[in-house]
Amino acid sequence: MITEKHLKRFREVRTPFYFYDMDLLERTIEIVKKESARYGFNVHYAIKANANPVILKRIVSLGFGSDCVSGNEILRSLECGFPGHKIAFAGVGKSDNEILTGLKSDIFSFNVESLPELEVIDQLAGKEKKVARVALRINPNVEAFTHKYITTGIEESKFGINMWDLQPIIDFLGSAKNISLTGLHFHIGSQVKRFTPFKALCIKINEIQEWFNNRNIFPGHINVGGGLGIDYENPDVLPDFSGYFSLFDELLELRKGQQVHFELGRSLVGQAGSLITKVLYIKNGLQSDFVIVDAGMTDLIRPALYQAYHKIENLTSINTENSRYNIVGPICESTDSFGKFIELPETQRGDLLAIRSAGAYGEVMISNYNLRDKPGLVYSDKI
């Protein structure tokens, strides 16, 4: 929550900047730790959501692992204190150098997405005289009912191994000398707001696991991915972590000693971050006036890329009457808009706006298009 103390500091800092509510972040990850521990579940934080070292060090301090999709994310994980044996490495296009990074770091698992990738890992592991632990990322063909750009678990997706490709992979694993199959991995998409797709995922996992067991293959862990969404319209509300973890405990049919792993990103950090921006100009428009701010799509690309909604609040207006505005940035692109027909207290030059729920896929996707400066960083526990 943004307080008067925070506002006083905001007025002293050059805008735009990301503000992180560290108390909310800590409360969120404490809840996740408590609810997952009820069932002995393992949680890896998905670094791609936010790779800020301050955030990562806070998360690792509570014992979470990391979920990486690049070699540099593995290195950042290690730098911030995540042990190699808690690092999972996913991604449909791992380069040789990235695979070598994972091998040298003795990571928990390579989440493999194709037979050619498996062959390359086997070759590289042999050269390094190592045995690579792998989990097969299987496409369960479960519709996540989310944005088409962040749906990953259907047959048309580039991600994962389809069921009809499994037998050649199993045949190859039978002769591979430098690979140990340790798990099965699934991920259906991001910003999944309903539990129904996760229920369908559990049913599919049970069926697929039976397919493996019938072939005398008994993976040591099941990685169910992540994707739990947040409420962008109500940024002070946290996800239902209790219901989420209990669903998997109830519906997954595990074998004796089998572990369950999760890869949560957005739901851990999303609500803890806001992009703070200053109003530069109010410009007359036909249906509503434009509020032109100093933050742009280079600082938070989600609205331009996904047509994503973020709640916007005027932090400093003293006016009691509301008006509707189009909130736009300074970038030389028509898509540089944070929201249309947004109702705010009457707004003027110099007001500070908060674009909420920006802790995930905000800072980590910053660009310097138009040669823009990067936004600053402010942390609640440093004010």
N, C-alpha and C positions, 0 to 999 in steps of 0.2 A: 504494500500500500504506500502511495506517495503522500508524504506528510509535509507540513510547513517547513520543517527542518530540511527536508530534501529540496523543496522549492527554493529556499534561500541559497542552497549550493548550486542549483540549476541555473540561477540568474548570474552566477559568477563564471560559468563554464561556457566555452564556445560551442555552439550548436552546429550541426546535429551531433548527438552522442547516444550511445546505448547505456541505459541505466539497468543495473541488475539488483533486484531485491534478494539479497543473500539470505535473509531470514526465511523468505518464502521458498527459496531453493533448498535450503537445509531441511525445512519442514516437509517438503515434497519427497526428498530422497529418504528421509527418516521413515515416512509412511510406506514407501516402496520397500525399504529394507524390512520393516516389521511385517507387512502383509505377505511378502514373498517367503520370509523365513518360516511362516506358519507351516509351509508345506515342504520346506527344504529346497526351494527353487533357487536357481542361480541366475543373477541378472548381470548382463553386460550392457554398459551404456554405449549407445550408438554415436560415435564421435562426430559423424557427419552432421548431426543436428546443431552442434556448437562445439568448436575445438578450442575455445578460449582456455588457456592454461589455468587461470584462476578458478574457472568453473570445474575443470577436470580434476584439479588437486582437491577440491572440496568433495567431489564425487568419489574419488579413489580412497579418500580418508575413511569412508564408511564401508569399504570392502568390496565394492563392485568391480567387475571386470570391464573390458572394453570390447566393442564391436567395431571393426575397421573395414574400410573399403579401398584403402590405398596403402602403399608402403610408407608414405609420410605420416599417415595416421598411426601406423604401428610405432614409428619412431617417436611421434608426439606422445603416444600412450606411455611408452617406456620412460621418456623424459619426465613425465608427470607422476610416475610412481606405479603405474599399472604393471604387475608382473607378467612376464611372457606367458606363463601357464594359465592366465586368465584372459588372453587376447584371442578373439575369433576374427578370422580374415575372410570376408566375403567379397564378391565382385565378379562380374561376368568376363572381365578382360584384364586379368592379373598379368603384368609384365614379368619377364624373367628376373629382373632386378628386384621387383617387389616380392616375388616368391622366395628369392634368396634372402631378402630381409626377414621374412617370416621364418625361414628355416634356421637362420643364424640366431634368431630371437627365441627359438624353441617354443613357438606359440601353441596355444591350446588346440586350435583347429583351423585348417584351410577348409572353407565351405566351398566345395567344388561344383561347378555348374555345367561341365561338359566332359566328354571323353578326351578330346584333345588337350584340355587343361590338365586332366588327370595324368595323361602321358608325359606332359612336360614336367609336372611336379615330380613324377617318379624319376625322370632322367636327372633333374637338377639335384634331387635329394641323394641320388646315387653318387654323383660327383662330390657332394659335400659329406658323403659317408654318414648320412642321417636317415632316419625313418620319419616321414611326414605323417602326422595325424590328420586325417581328412574326414569331413562329414559331407555327404551327398546332398546338395540343395535340390530338392525335388519340387517340381511344379504341381501343386495339388489341384489346379484348375478350380479354385474357389474365388468367386466374385466378391470383392471387398466393398463394393458400393461406395467408392471414393472417386476422386478426380482421375480422369483417364491417364494423366501424366504420372501419377503415383500409384497406379494399380500394377502389381508385379506377379500375381499368382494365377494368371489365366494362361491358356495354351498359346495365345498369340504373343505373349510377352517374350522379350529377349532373355529373361532371367530363368534360371533353373533348368532341371532335366525333366523332360516329359517321360511319362511311364513307359511308352513304347521304346525309349532309348535305354532303359535300365539294364536289360539283359546283356548287351555287349559290354557295359561297364562292369557288371558283376563278373563276366568272363575275364575281363582284363585284370580285375583286382585279384583274381585267383592266381595269376602268374606274376604280379608286380612284387618286386622284392623290397622296395623302398617306401612303401605306403602301408599305413595301418588304418583301416576303416573303423572309426570310433563313434560315428553318429549319423543322424539324419537331420537335415536342416530344411526349414520351411519359412516363407515370408510372403504374405498375400498382398501387402500394400501399406500405405501410410495414411494417417489421419482417418482411421476407421472408428466411427463414432457409435456404431451399434455392435452389440455382442453377437448378433446372429452369424456374421461371417466367421467369428472365432469358434462358435459352436460347430459350424460346418467344417472348419479346419480340423478340429479334434476328431470328428468322424472320419475324415479322409486320412488323417495320420494313423488312426487305428487300423484302417483297411490296408494302408501301405506297409505298416509295420508287420501285419500278418503275412503280407506277400514276402517280406524278407525272412521272417521266421520260418516259413514253409520251405525256404531254401537254406535253412540252418545258419542264418546270419542274424546275429543278435547285437545290434548297436548299443554301445554303452550310454549314449545320451541322445535325447531328442531336443533339438533347438527349434522352438516354435516361432522364432522371429519376434517382431514387435508390431508397431503400427497403431497402437492405442492412441486415439485422438484426444484433442483438448477442445474446450468450449470457447471459441473465439468471440462469441457474443457476450460471454460472462467471464472475463479474464481473471476474476478473483475466485473462481470455482475450479477445484482440482478434479481430475478424472476419478472414476470409481475403481480405485486399485483393488479394493477388497473383493468386489464382484468379479473383476477381471481375473485375478489369480485363483479364486475359488472355482471359477468356471473350468479352468484347465485341470484343477485338482479333481473335480467331479467327473469330467468327461474323458480325460486321457486314460487309456488302458496301458499302464506301464508294466514292464517286466521287472522282476526282482533286482534291486540294486541300480536300476536305470535312473539317470539324472535328467532333469528338465532345465533347459536354459532359455532365457528370454533376452531380447535385444531392444530395450526401450530407449528412445531418444527424445522425441518431441514432448512426450508426456512428463519427462523429468524436468526439462528446462524451459519449455515454451512459455509458461505463465510467469516466469521469474524475470523476463526481460521486456523492456519497453524502449522504443526509439523516441527520443525527445527532440523536437524540432521547433524552430522559431518561425513565426509568420513574417514573411517579407512584404507581401502586398495583398490587398483585396482588389480584385478586378471584376468589373461588372460582366455578367453573362446573360444569356437569353432567359433560361429557366431558373438558374440559380447562379449566384456569384461564385467566383473562383477565389479560394484561399491558396495563395502561392507560398509554399514553405521552403526552407533551405535544405531539407532532406529530399532525396530522390530515389529512383529505382536502383541507383548504384548502391544505396545504403540498405534498402529492403526491397528485394525484387519480387517477393511472393505475389503482391497484387498484380503486377504486370505479367508475371510468368504464368500464374495459375488462376488469375482473376479472384484471388483469395481475399476474404474479408478480414479486416482487423478493426477492432473497436478503436475509435479516435476520441480523445477527451481534450477539452480546453482546460488547462491547469490554472490559468491566471485571469481569465475574464471575470469581471465583477458585474457584468450585465445579467439581468434576470430574464430577458426576452430571448427566445431562440430563433435561429434562422437556419435555412438549409444551404449547404455549400458543397462545391466540388473541391476536394482537397488534392492539390497537384504539386509536383516538384519542379525543379528548374532544368531538368534534363531535356535535351533537344529530341524528344520522342513523344508522340501522342499517348503512348501507353504509360507514361510517367504520371500515374494517378494512384492515389491511396484510397479513394472512395468518392462516389457520386451521391449527391442529395443527402449528405451527412448532416444530421441535426446537431447544432452546437449553440451554446450561448453566443450572442452577438460578438463577433470576433474582429480584432483589429491588428494592425501592424505591431509587432513586438510580443504578441501573446505566445505562450509556450503551449504546444500540443504534445500529447503523449499518444503514440501509436502502440497499442497494447499487444500482449501475447506475441512478442517479437523475439523471445529468447531462443527459439528454434528456427533454423534456416533463415536467420537474419544476418548477424555479424559474419557468420561463416561463408555467406554468399556475396559479400561485398566485392564490388569491382571499382576500377578507377576510370571507367568510361567517361568521356569528356574531360579526362585528366583531373578528375575530382579527388579532393583530399578524402582520406578515410575518416569516418566519424570517430569521436572520442569514446572513452569508456569511463563510467562512473559506477562505483559499487556502494551499496547502502551501508556496509559496515566500515567504510572509509570516510563517511561524512560526519 
